[in-house]
């Protein structure tokens, strides 16, 4: 998948301000095109979101990107399966 295959949602400012970005994230997920993934930027590893997204058909990978911030890539299971078979 290319970077253009992912919609980036940066919720770091919302979280730093004490807000709750869950509804923003779910709106972004609902707007994804078929096969498109989500790139989430957060100030912590959003573990509870992993099971929510799995129920919606997404695998995830995460990495700390510095300063306590995290990047989580949510890939549609069907797209991830195609990617795995191509390797």
DSSP file (Angstrom, degrees, kcal/mol; ACC not computed):
  #  RESIDUE AA STRUCTURE BP1 BP2  ACC     N-H-->O    O-->H-N    N-H-->O    O-->H-N    TCO  KAPPA ALPHA  PHI   PSI    X-CA   Y-CA   Z-CA
    1    1 A X              0   0    0      0, 0.0     2,-0.2     0, 0.0    35,-0.0   0.000 360.0 360.0 360.0 143.8    0.0    0.0    0.0
    2    2 A X    >   -     0   0    0      1,-0.1     3,-1.9     0, 0.0     4,-0.1  -0.508 360.0-102.3 -93.9 167.9    1.2    3.5   -0.7
    3    3 A X  G >  S+     0   0    0      1,-0.3     3,-1.6     2,-0.2    -1,-0.1   0.827 122.3  62.0 -58.4 -31.0    0.9    6.5    1.6
    4    4 A X  G 3  S+     0   0    0      1,-0.3    -1,-0.3     3,-0.1    32,-0.0   0.621  89.9  69.8 -71.8 -10.7   -2.1    7.7   -0.5
    5    5 A X  G <  S+     0   0    0     -3,-1.9    32,-3.1    31,-0.1     2,-0.4   0.421  94.8  69.9 -82.8   1.7   -3.9    4.5    0.5
    6    6 A X  E <  S-a   37   0A   0     -3,-1.6     2,-0.5    30,-0.2    32,-0.3  -0.958  71.3-143.7-124.8 138.9   -4.2    5.8    4.0
    7    7 A X  E     -a   38   0A   0     30,-2.4    32,-2.9    -2,-0.4     2,-0.5  -0.883  25.8-139.4 -93.6 125.6   -6.2    8.7    5.5
    8    8 A X  E     -a   39   0A   0     -2,-0.5     2,-0.5    30,-0.2    32,-0.2  -0.760  19.6-175.5 -92.1 129.3   -4.2   10.4    8.2
    9    9 A X  E     -a   40   0A   0     30,-3.1    32,-2.5    -2,-0.5     2,-0.7  -0.980   6.0-165.2-124.0 116.4   -6.0   11.5   11.4
   10   10 A X  E     +a   41   0A   0     -2,-0.5     4,-0.2    30,-0.2     3,-0.2  -0.886  17.5 165.5-106.0 107.4   -3.9   13.4   13.9
   11   11 A X     >  +     0   0    0     30,-2.5     4,-2.4    -2,-0.7     5,-0.2   0.242  44.5 106.4-104.8  12.1   -5.6   13.6   17.3
   12   12 A X  H  > S+     0   0    0     29,-0.3     4,-2.6     1,-0.2     5,-0.2   0.915  80.8  46.5 -60.1 -45.8   -2.6   14.8   19.3
   13   13 A X  H  > S+     0   0    0      2,-0.2     4,-1.7    -3,-0.2     6,-0.2   0.900 111.8  51.5 -65.6 -39.6   -3.9   18.3   19.7
   14   14 A X  H  4>S+     0   0    0     -4,-0.2     5,-2.8     2,-0.2    -1,-0.2   0.930 113.1  45.4 -60.6 -45.9   -7.4   17.1   20.7
   15   15 A X  H ><5S+     0   0    0     -4,-2.4     3,-1.7     1,-0.2    -2,-0.2   0.906 110.2  53.1 -66.3 -41.9   -5.9   14.8   23.3
   16   16 A X  H 3<5S+     0   0    0     -4,-2.6    -1,-0.2     1,-0.3    -2,-0.2   0.823 107.1  53.3 -62.8 -30.3   -3.5   17.4   24.7
   17   17 A X  T 3<5S-     0   0    0     -4,-1.7    -1,-0.3    -5,-0.2    -2,-0.2   0.433 123.9-105.7 -84.0   0.9   -6.5   19.8   25.1
   18   18 A X  T < 5S+     0   0    0     -3,-1.7    -3,-0.2     1,-0.2    -2,-0.1   0.583  74.4 140.6  87.5  10.3   -8.3   17.1   27.2
   19   19 A X      < -     0   0    0     -5,-2.8     2,-0.6    -6,-0.2    -1,-0.2  -0.274  54.0-123.1 -82.9 170.9  -10.7   16.2   24.4
   20   20 A X        -     0   0    0      1,-0.1     3,-0.4    -2,-0.1     4,-0.2  -0.950  22.1-175.5-116.8 109.2  -12.0   12.8   23.4
   21   21 A X     >  +     0   0    0     -2,-0.6     4,-2.5     1,-0.2     3,-0.3   0.366  52.4 106.6 -89.1   6.2  -11.3   12.1   19.7
   22   22 A X  H  > S+     0   0    0      1,-0.2     4,-2.6     2,-0.2     5,-0.2   0.899  81.2  47.6 -55.5 -45.6  -13.2    8.8   19.4
   23   23 A X  H  > S+     0   0    0     -3,-0.4     4,-2.2     1,-0.2    -1,-0.2   0.876 111.3  51.8 -66.2 -35.1  -16.1   10.2   17.4
   24   24 A X  H  > S+     0   0    0     -3,-0.3     4,-2.0    -4,-0.2    -1,-0.2   0.912 110.9  48.3 -63.7 -41.9  -13.7   12.0   15.0
   25   25 A X  H  X S+     0   0    0     -4,-2.5     4,-2.4     1,-0.2    -2,-0.2   0.922 111.3  49.1 -64.4 -44.4  -11.8    8.7   14.5
   26   26 A X  H  X S+     0   0    0     -4,-2.6     4,-2.3     1,-0.2    -1,-0.2   0.863 109.3  52.5 -66.6 -35.1  -15.0    6.8   13.8
   27   27 A X  H  X S+     0   0    0     -4,-2.2     4,-1.2     2,-0.2    -1,-0.2   0.907 110.1  49.3 -63.8 -40.6  -16.2    9.5   11.3
   28   28 A X  H  < S+     0   0    0     -4,-2.0     4,-0.5     1,-0.2     3,-0.4   0.919 110.2  50.3 -64.3 -42.9  -12.8    9.1    9.5
   29   29 A X  H >< S+     0   0    0     -4,-2.4     3,-1.2     1,-0.2    -2,-0.2   0.909 108.6  52.6 -61.3 -42.0  -13.2    5.3    9.4
   30   30 A X  H 3< S+     0   0    0     -4,-2.3    -1,-0.2     1,-0.2    -2,-0.2   0.768 107.4  53.5 -65.1 -24.9  -16.7    5.7    8.0
   31   31 A X  T 3< S+     0   0    0     -4,-1.2    -1,-0.2    -3,-0.4    -2,-0.2   0.517  82.2 118.6 -88.8  -4.7  -15.4    7.9    5.2
   32   32 A X    <   -     0   0    0     -3,-1.2     2,-0.1    -4,-0.5     3,-0.1  -0.318  64.4-124.5 -65.5 141.4  -12.7    5.5    4.1
   33   33 A X    >   -     0   0    0      1,-0.1     3,-2.5     4,-0.1    -1,-0.1  -0.446  48.3 -73.8 -74.8 157.8  -12.9    4.2    0.5
   34   34 A X  T 3  S+     0   0    0      1,-0.3    -1,-0.1    -2,-0.1     3,-0.1  -0.315 123.5  12.2 -54.2 130.7  -12.9    0.5    0.0
   35   35 A X  T 3  S+     0   0    0      1,-0.3    -1,-0.3    -3,-0.1     2,-0.2   0.349  97.9 130.3  83.6  -6.7   -9.5   -0.9    0.7
   36   36 A X    <   -     0   0    0     -3,-2.5    -1,-0.3    39,-0.1   -30,-0.2  -0.572  43.0-151.2 -83.6 144.7   -8.2    2.3    2.2
   37   37 A X  E     -a    6   0A   0    -32,-3.1   -30,-2.4    -2,-0.2     2,-0.4  -0.478   9.9-119.6-105.6 178.9   -6.5    2.3    5.6
   38   38 A X  E     -aB   7  74A   0     36,-2.3    36,-3.3   -32,-0.3     2,-0.6  -0.978  10.3-158.8-125.2 132.5   -6.1    4.8    8.4
   39   39 A X  E     -aB   8  73A   0    -32,-2.9   -30,-3.1    -2,-0.4     2,-0.4  -0.956  19.0-166.6-109.3 114.1   -3.0    6.4    9.8
   40   40 A X  E     -aB   9  72A   0     32,-3.2    32,-2.8    -2,-0.6     2,-0.5  -0.868  10.0-162.8-107.6 132.6   -3.6    7.6   13.3
   41   41 A X  E     +aB  10  71A   0    -32,-2.5   -30,-2.5    -2,-0.4   -29,-0.3  -0.968  24.0 159.7-113.2 126.3   -1.3    9.9   15.3
   42   42 A X  E     - B   0  70A   0     28,-2.3    28,-3.2    -2,-0.5   -30,-0.1  -0.898  50.2-119.9-142.3 167.1   -1.8   10.1   19.0
   43   43 A X  S    S+     0   0    0     -2,-0.3     2,-0.3    26,-0.2    28,-0.1   0.395  99.1  25.7 -92.4   2.6    0.0   11.0   22.2
   44   44 A X  S    S-     0   0    0     26,-0.1     2,-0.7    20,-0.0    26,-0.2  -0.966  98.6 -85.1-152.9 165.5   -0.2    7.5   23.6
   45   45 A X        -     0   0    0     -2,-0.3     2,-2.3     1,-0.1     3,-0.2  -0.667  41.9-143.4 -75.1 111.9   -0.6    4.0   22.3
   46   46 A X    >>  +     0   0    0     -2,-0.7     3,-1.3     1,-0.2     4,-0.7  -0.363  33.9 163.9 -82.5  65.0   -4.4    3.7   21.8
   47   47 A X  H >>  +     0   0    0     -2,-2.3     3,-1.4     1,-0.3     4,-0.7   0.853  68.6  57.5 -53.3 -44.9   -4.8    0.1   22.9
   48   48 A X  H 3> S+     0   0    0      1,-0.3     4,-1.0    -3,-0.2     3,-0.3   0.820 101.4  58.9 -59.4 -27.3   -8.6    0.1   23.4
   49   49 A X  H <> S+     0   0    0     -3,-1.3     4,-2.7     1,-0.2    -1,-0.3   0.759  90.2  72.4 -70.9 -24.0   -9.0    1.3   19.8
   50   50 A X  H <X S+     0   0    0     -3,-1.4     4,-2.0    -4,-0.7    -1,-0.2   0.912 100.1  42.7 -60.3 -44.4   -7.3   -1.9   18.5
   51   51 A X  H  X S+     0   0    0     -4,-0.7     4,-2.0    -3,-0.3    -1,-0.2   0.871 112.7  53.6 -72.2 -35.3  -10.2   -4.2   19.4
   52   52 A X  H  X S+     0   0    0     -4,-1.0     4,-0.9     1,-0.2    -2,-0.2   0.942 112.9  43.6 -60.5 -47.1  -12.8   -1.7   18.1
   53   53 A X  H  <>S+     0   0    0     -4,-2.7     5,-1.9     1,-0.2     3,-0.3   0.851 109.1  56.9 -70.0 -33.7  -10.9   -1.5   14.8
   54   54 A X  H ><5S+     0   0    0     -4,-2.0     3,-1.5    -5,-0.2    -1,-0.2   0.904 104.5  53.1 -61.8 -40.0  -10.4   -5.3   14.6
   55   55 A X  H 3<5S+     0   0    0     -4,-2.0    -1,-0.2     1,-0.3    -2,-0.2   0.765 107.0  53.1 -65.7 -24.2  -14.2   -5.7   14.9
   56   56 A X  T 3<5S-     0   0    0     -4,-0.9    -1,-0.3    -3,-0.3    -2,-0.2   0.402 130.0 -96.2 -90.8   1.7  -14.5   -3.3   11.9
   57   57 A X  T < 5S+     0   0    0     -3,-1.5    20,-3.3     1,-0.3     2,-0.4   0.785  79.6 130.5  94.5  30.2  -12.1   -5.5    9.9
   58   58 A X  E   < -C   76   0A   0     -5,-1.9    -1,-0.3    18,-0.3    18,-0.2  -0.951  41.8-154.9-121.3 135.9   -8.8   -3.8   10.4
   59   59 A X  E     -C   75   0A   0     16,-3.0    16,-2.1    -2,-0.4     2,-0.3  -0.558  23.7-152.5 -87.0 165.8   -5.3   -5.1   11.4
   60   60 A X  E     -C   74   0A   0     14,-0.2     2,-0.3    -2,-0.2    14,-0.2  -0.979  20.6-171.1-141.3 156.9   -3.0   -2.7   13.0
   61   61 A X  E     -C   73   0A   0     12,-1.6    12,-2.9    -2,-0.3     2,-0.3  -0.981  17.3-166.4-138.4 146.0    0.7   -2.0   13.5
   62   62 A X  E     +C   72   0A   0     -2,-0.3     2,-0.3    10,-0.2    10,-0.2  -0.947  11.1 176.8-135.3 154.3    2.1    0.6   15.8
   63   63 A X  E     -C   71   0A   0      8,-2.0     8,-2.6    -2,-0.3     2,-0.4  -0.977  33.5-115.6-154.0 144.2    5.3    2.4   16.5
   64   64 A X  E     -C   70   0A   0     -2,-0.3     6,-0.3     6,-0.2     3,-0.1  -0.651  24.3-168.5 -76.9 132.8    6.5    5.2   18.8
   65   65 A X  E     -     0   0A   0      4,-2.5     5,-0.2    -2,-0.4    -1,-0.1   0.287  50.6 -78.6-110.2   9.6    7.6    8.1   16.8
   66   66 A X  E >  S+C   69   0A   0      3,-0.7     3,-2.1     0, 0.0    -1,-0.3  -0.048 106.0  49.1 111.0 149.2    9.3   10.2   19.5
   67   67 A X  T 3  S-     0   0    0      1,-0.3     3,-0.1    -3,-0.1    -3,-0.0   0.704 129.1 -62.4  63.3  20.4    8.3   12.4   22.3
   68   68 A X  T 3  S+     0   0    0      1,-0.3    -1,-0.3   -24,-0.0     2,-0.2   0.420 104.3 133.5  84.5  -2.5    5.8    9.9   23.5
   69   69 A X  E <   - C   0  66A   0     -3,-2.1    -4,-2.5   -25,-0.0    -3,-0.7  -0.492  40.4-152.8 -82.6 153.3    3.8   10.2   20.3
   70   70 A X  E     -BC  42  64A   0    -28,-3.2   -28,-2.3    -6,-0.3     2,-0.5  -0.947  11.4-154.1-128.3 146.4    2.5    7.1   18.4
   71   71 A X  E     -BC  41  63A   0     -8,-2.6    -8,-2.0    -2,-0.4     2,-0.5  -0.987  15.8-172.2-114.9 126.5    1.7    6.3   14.8
   72   72 A X  E     -BC  40  62A   0    -32,-2.8   -32,-3.2    -2,-0.5     2,-0.6  -0.983   8.8-156.7-121.8 128.1   -0.8    3.5   14.3
   73   73 A X  E     -BC  39  61A   0    -12,-2.9   -12,-1.6    -2,-0.5     2,-0.6  -0.914   5.0-164.0-105.1 119.3   -1.5    2.1   10.9
   74   74 A X  E     -BC  38  60A   0    -36,-3.3   -36,-2.3    -2,-0.6     2,-0.4  -0.923   9.9-171.8-104.4 119.5   -4.9    0.4   10.5
   75   75 A X  E     - C   0  59A   0    -16,-2.1   -16,-3.0    -2,-0.6   -38,-0.1  -0.928  30.0-109.6-114.2 131.8   -5.0   -1.7    7.4
   76   76 A X  E  >  - C   0  58A   0     -2,-0.4     4,-2.7   -18,-0.2   -18,-0.3  -0.345  28.3-126.0 -57.2 137.7   -8.2   -3.4    6.1
   77   77 A X  H  > S+     0   0    0    -20,-3.3     4,-2.4     1,-0.2     5,-0.2   0.880 109.5  52.6 -56.0 -42.3   -8.0   -7.1    6.6
   78   78 A X  H  > S+     0   0    0    -21,-0.3     4,-1.9     1,-0.2    -1,-0.2   0.911 112.0  45.6 -62.2 -42.0   -8.7   -7.9    2.9
   79   79 A X  H  > S+     0   0    0     -3,-0.2     4,-2.3     1,-0.2    -2,-0.2   0.881 111.9  52.0 -68.6 -37.4   -6.0   -5.5    1.8
   80   80 A X  H  X S+     0   0    0     -4,-2.7     4,-2.4     2,-0.2    -2,-0.2   0.884 108.1  51.6 -65.9 -37.9   -3.6   -6.9    4.4
   81   81 A X  H  X S+     0   0    0     -4,-2.4     4,-2.0    -5,-0.2    -2,-0.2   0.904 110.2  48.3 -65.4 -41.2   -4.3  -10.4    3.1
   82   82 A X  H  X S+     0   0    0     -4,-1.9     4,-1.3     1,-0.2    -2,-0.2   0.911 111.8  50.3 -63.4 -42.4   -3.6   -9.4   -0.5
   83   83 A X  H  X S+     0   0    0     -4,-2.3     4,-0.7     1,-0.2    -2,-0.2   0.900 109.3  51.3 -63.6 -41.5   -0.3   -7.7    0.7
   84   84 A X  H >< S+     0   0    0     -4,-2.4     3,-0.7     1,-0.2    -1,-0.2   0.882 109.6  49.1 -63.9 -39.7    0.8  -10.9    2.5
   85   85 A X  H 3< S+     0   0    0     -4,-2.0    -1,-0.2     1,-0.2    -2,-0.2   0.755 105.7  58.7 -73.4 -22.7    0.2  -13.1   -0.5
   86   86 A X  H 3<        0   0    0     -4,-1.3    -1,-0.2     1,-0.2    -2,-0.2   0.665 360.0 360.0 -78.3 -16.5    2.2  -10.7   -2.7
   87   87 A X    <<        0   0    0     -3,-0.7    -1,-0.2    -4,-0.7    -2,-0.2   0.462 360.0 360.0 -86.1 360.0    5.3  -11.1   -0.5
